Amino acid sequence: MATTSCDVAIVGAGLGGCFLALLLARRGRRVVVIEQGPAIPAAGADFLKPPGLRVLARHGLASLVERHGLKRDLIRYYHDGDPIQDCRFPGGYVIRPYRDLVETIYARCAMEGAGFWFDAEIDTIEMDGGHVEELTLRDGRRLRPAVVVGADGVKSAVRRALGIGQLSIPYERLMMRVATVPLSASIAQLNRLYFSSEGRLAYFYPIDRDRARVFVGLPPEEDKEVFQDGVPRLLDTLKEFVTDSSDSFNDLLPATWIPIKVSSLRVAAYHQGNTALLGSAAFACHPMTGMGMSYTLRDAEILADAVCAADGDHALLDHLLHARYEPRGLAHRELIDYGDALVAGFRDRDAYLRAFREDLHVFGEAEHVRQPELQLT
């Protein structure tokens, strides 16, 4: 088959990959996004917190994303059934199903001329002196990009090809499951997150005007006991620590409960040669932080600036990524550590409240590093 050339190849059509493709295509770069699945991925978080909304606003997308989303400004936290704090978000946050959100950005990519190759599984990644030269797909198609971005998740093929080391630690003491259920009055009223001294959690929130998501986290021995026989013990377990969301209980037993593997991920480097990592190919934190997508949007913005400023000069690109993108690792590591602290402390009410940090949870960055946004020129 013929070989296609492009300015930037992005592996992965999730939120980070699609948003980066849009930013680059708007600035005249020839972009090809490679996605191994048949369509935009469905799995991902449903929340955009204020930092992510600010990024979208800078690019004229905030109102588009918010138009069909639910805007909220409060989450109530409980421990052993009792409210322990309300977390408020100035300006609010947006709830929108992950696939809907990404497809909204994907539609804008198509308008800007970014190319998408679906059902495109990578067979080989050809390297030359630390640079990616060519991507060959299982169906024989070949792609020669000037720049490659691996936005292909925690099992990133791009990261493996680069030989970049990683440290992945599963959260084995908390087995997570999620179900989509009809929206009840209590969930429509308020997002509620419950913890218990026995190491359980439950989170209830709406995703649209008719449906809600319910996350349940249990110690592994309880997960097996509760879910293996058609969840007969689920309601008894939830009743021990879930108080103000009981009107949704009848919808939980017939629901389909999907297990979720949750791990933290740290990598030794975010780029090498003409290739960079983005999103969960670069870092992953516990979803209790609620900031993974917002950080990814900001990272994509930084990457787009660096790629466009380098304008095909690999030496300049390497310099810009070292200067502007690698330092993001400090913020990522702090967020990962914060997620670890929340998971470790939620059994104990006071320990959880001590671990909780408004600067990271609401504003998305530590007070001591908060500074004005800078753009490359």
N, C-alpha and C positions, 0 to 999 in steps of 0.2 A: 504493500500500500504506500501511497505518497506520504511524505512527511510534512506536517503542518508546523509553521513557525509562528511564534507569538512573543510579545514583550514579557508577559507574566502568565505562568501556569499556576493555578490554585487548585490544590488537591483537597477536595471536601467542599460540599455545598451547604454546610450549616450556616449559622448566623454569621460567624466570623468570615468564612469564605465568601458568602454572598455580599456582605457589606464591603469587604475589601475590593471585590470585583467591581462594585458600583462606584466606589471612590476612584479607582484607577481608570475605569471606562469613561467616567465623566471628564477625566483629564487627558483623554486621547490615547490611552494605552490599549494595545490589542491584548485582550484577556481571554483565556480559556479556563473554565472551571471544570475539573474532572470529578465526577461523583460516581462511586461504585454502585449505588442504588438506582432504582428506576425513576426516582423523583426526589424532591426535597426531603431530607430526613424528618421524621416525626418526633423523635425523642429529644427532649431538651426541656429546660426550665421555662416556666410561664410568666416570669417576672422581669420587668425592667425597672430598676430602681433609679433614683434621681441622677447619678453619674452617667448612666447609659442614656437616659433621656436628654441630658445636656449634649452628649455627643451627637445624637440624632438631630437635635435642634440646630446644631451648627451646620448641618448639611440639608436642612429643609425637610426632614423626615418625621419629626416628632408628631406633628398634627396628623400625618397620614397613619402612623402607627397607633396613635391614641384614638383615632376615629371609631374603630370597631372594638376597642379594648375597654376594660373596666378601670376606672380611676379610683384609687383609694389612698388614704393617708395615714392608716393606723393598723397595727397588728397587736392583738392582746395575747399575752403570755400567761400560762397557768402552770402551777406546780402542785401535784397531788390534788387537783380539782379546784384550787383557789387561785384567783388572779394575783399575779405578782408584779406585773408592770404593763404599761401601754407604751409601745414604741411608735412615735409619730414621725412622719416624713414630710418636711416642708416642701410644698409644691406637689406632693403626692407621688405615687408610683403606679405603673400600669400592669394589669394582668391581661395577658392575651395568649392563647394556645401557641406553643412554640412553632408548630408548622405554619399556622396562619401568619405569625410574625415574619418568619423567614420568607414565606411566599410573597408577602407584600414587598420586601426588599428585592427578591428575585424578579418580580414583575418590572421593577424599575431598572434592573440590570439589563433585561431584554430591550427596554426602550433605549438604553445607552449603547447597545451593540455588543455587550459582553457575550461570549459564546459559552454554552454549557454542553458537556458531553455526559449523558447519563448512561447507566449500565456500563460504565467504563472502569474496569478493574485493572490496576497496574500490574504488569507482568515483570518488567525489569526497569531499573533506574540506572542509566549509564553515567558513570562519574569520570571526570578527568581533572586530576590535580586538586581535588577537594570541591570542584564545581560540578553541578548536575548539567550534563550535556543533552541528554535525550531521555524521554519517557516512552516506553513501549507498552501498549495495552494488550490484554489477552486476545482481543479480536484482531490484532495486527496493526492497528493504527499507531502512528508515531508522532511525537510532539517534541519540537526543539524550542525551548523557552530561553529567553535571556535571564529571567529570574523565576525561581520556584518558591511557592509558599505552601508548606504542609499544614493544612487546616483539617487534617484527617483523623482527629481524635486520639484517645489515649493509647491506641495500638498503632500509631502512625507509621505507615510504610516509609514515608519520607524521613522520619527521624531514624528509623532503623538503617536506611541506606546511608545516611550521613555518619552513622556510628556514634551518635550523641548519647551519652549515658543518661540513665533515668533511675529514679527511685520512686517506686509505686508502693503505697502502703494501704491495704484494704482496711476499712472500718469493720472488723469482724465481730465486734461485740454489739453491733446494732444492724439487724437485718431489716431492709427497707422494702416496702411494697406500696403500690399506688393503684387506686381505682378511680374511674370516672363515674359519677352517680348523678341522679337528678338533684337540682338545686333546692335546698330546704330554706325555710325562713331564717334560721339562725346563721347559716352560711352566707345568705344574701345580705344579712345585716353587718357582719364583721368577720374578718380573718382571725382565726383562733388557733394558737399553737399550744399543745398540752405536753407537759413532761411529768414523769413520775419518779419516785424514789427507787422503784424497781427497775429503772433503766428502759422505760417505754416512752414512746412519743406518738402523737397524732396531730396532724395538721389538716385543717378544713378551710378551703377557700373556693370561691367561684371562678370559673373560666369564661363563662358567658352568662346570658340571662336565663339559661335553662339548665346548665350543667355545673357540677362542682368537681374538684379533685379532693381526694382524701388520701393522705400519706399516713401509713402506720409503720412505726419502727419498734422492733421487739428484740430482746436478747435471742440469740440463735436457737437455744433450746426451747424457748416459748414459741418462736415462729413456727417451728416444726409441729409443735403440739397444737397450735391454734389453727393453722391453715391446712394441715394435711388431709383432714376429713371434711372438706367443704365448709370450713370456717365455723363450726358449731360453737366454738368457745370465744369467737371474736367479740361478740357483744358483752359477754360477761367480763372479758378482759378490759374493754374500753370503759365500761361502767365504773370501774374502780378508780379512774382518774379523769375521765372526760365528763364535764358537767353541763356546760351551756350549749352543747351541740347534739343533744339526745334526739331531737326531732329528725335527724338524718339517719338514725340507727337502722330503721326498717329497710333502708335502701342499700345497706352495706352487705348483707348476707348474700343476695343474688348477684352482687357485682363481681366482675373479673379482676382478681388481684394479681398484678404483674410485679414480679420481683425485680429489684433494682440493685445492681452492684455499685457500691460507692467506695471510691478510693481517693486518696490524695496522690498527686503526681508532681515531682520536681525533676527538672532536667539540668544537665551540666552546662548547656549553652542554648541560646535561642536562635543562633544562626551560624552558618558555616558557608564560606564562599558566596555563591549567588543564591543561597537558599535560606529561608527563615521559617520558623515554626509559629503557629498561631492557635489560640484557643486551647482546647484540652490536649492538643499535641504538645503544647508548651508547659501548661500547668493545670492542675485540677485541685479544687478545694472542696470541703464538705458543703453541701447545699444549704446548711444552716446559715451560712454567711449571706446568702441571697445576692451575691455580687459577681458571680462568675461571668454572666453575660455582659454586664456593664464593663468589666475589665477587658473582656474580649473586644468590645466595640472600640474602646480607647486604644487598645493595641493595634487594631486594624487601621485606625486613623494615623497612628505613628508610622506604621509600616508603609502606608500609602504615601505619606510625605517623604519618607526616605527613598522609596523606589523612584518617585517622580523627580526628586532633587538630584539623584544620581544619574538619571537619564541615560542608562546603558553603560555607565562607567563603573566597572566592577570594583575597582579600588576605592572609589568614592562611596559606593554602596556599602562596602565593608566598613569603612570609617563611620558612616552615618549610623549603621546598625549598632556598631560598638558604642557610639556616643549617645544614641537616643533610644535604642530598643533594648539592648542588654540591661540597662539600669532598671527596666520594668521588673526584672527578676526580684529586686528588693521589695517592691510593693506586693508582688505575687507571693513571695515567701511569708511576708507578714500576714497576708490574708489566709494562707494555708495554716499558719501557726494559730491564727485566731479561730479558724474552724475547728482545729484540733482541740483548742481550749474549751470551746462550747460543747463539743461532744464529750470531752472528759469530765465536764462539770455539771451536766444538766441533771444528773441524779440528785444532786444536792442544791437546794434552792439558793442558799447564800453563795455557794461556789459559782453557780451559773451567773448570778447577778454581778459578782466580782469580775467574772470573765467577760461579761457583755461590754462592748465598746461602741458607743454611739458614733464615734468618728468613722469607724470602719463599717458599721452596720447600716448607717443612714447615708453618710456622705461618701463612703467608699474609699477613703484614704486616711492615713494617720494624720493627726493634727500637725505633727512636726515636719511632715513632708508636703503639706498642702501648699500649692503655689499656683500662680496664674498659668493657664494653658499657653504653650508655646508652639508656634508653627515653624517648620523649616522653610527657608527661602532658597 
